[in-house]
Amino acid sequence: MPDWDYQANLRLRRRLSIDLAASRESAGLPGDTAMAISVRWNAVPSLLRGSAAWVPLKDDVQDYVIDVDISGERLGGVVRLETLVVLAGEIEARPAVAHLIGSSLWSDAIEIRLQGDAPLFPIALIPFSSSSLPHRAAWFLELGPDLNATALGAIQLLVNQEHPMIVAAVKRAGSPNEVDRAVLSTLRSDVVRTMLERALGDEAFEMTETFEKDTLGAVLQGLMRTYMSNYLADDLLEIRRIRASDPPLFAAITQAATQLLADER
């Protein structure tokens, strides 16, 4: 979507026609089983996700219009939207028949690419000269200390409003020119390196740790799997050793993993 940015919500509409009685029969369900339409989304590779709609089905209604409105600040990259028909209540368990609430009876998914290599979390444009940050810095990534905190509240990219090249590249992230692509590639690589170093420097962070969905810890685990899979076994010992003993090599590994300045046109 060439005109999308983080201030724009994603607004979608879908029409469905469902014969509820026939659907129950084909799924082997009792004639009074409660069912619903569920719409959910997830953004890749940020791992943020959410529920966009839940519409109970009615016996006397066959046609439905589903409107979805997702806040732009939660999105980025590629967004996958999945529409499902699900059980809206538990029923008595029977062999080979869905019985738990939320069980999927039918689903359909689409993917929407919002942007190319732009950042994937909330961005704020501020004048660094009016802050405590180095005035000539291009950007600063804020990362909260709590791995169990919601990622949206723990991560924010601050872009120096007084740096015209960076501001222009971020604003044109959906349809960047050649210079913008180089700037965004450098920005992405630096942000990924910063987040990976945040994870590796925290003794509480492990790949075997279970973090709730959409938390900072879960997002960091996703980034680690995406960019450092060649160095992961059952733990982080190898990549932590490289980062501690040879920081330039770790920087080069991150550059390679993020394809810094690769031609993605």
Secondary structure, 3 states (H helix, E strand, C coil): CCCCCCCCCEEEEEEEECCHHHHHHHCCCCCCCCEEEEEEEEEECCCCEEEEEEEECCCCCCEEEEEEEECHHHCCCEEEEEEEEEECCCCCCECCECCCCCCEEEEEEEEEECCCCCCCCCEEEECHHHCCCCCCCCEEEEECCCCCCEHHHHEEEEEECCCHHHHHHHHCCCCCCHHHHHHHHHHHHHHHHHHHHHHHCCCCCCCCCCCCCCEHHHHHHHHHHHHCHHHCCCCCHHHHHHHHHCHHHHHHHHHHHCCCCCCCC
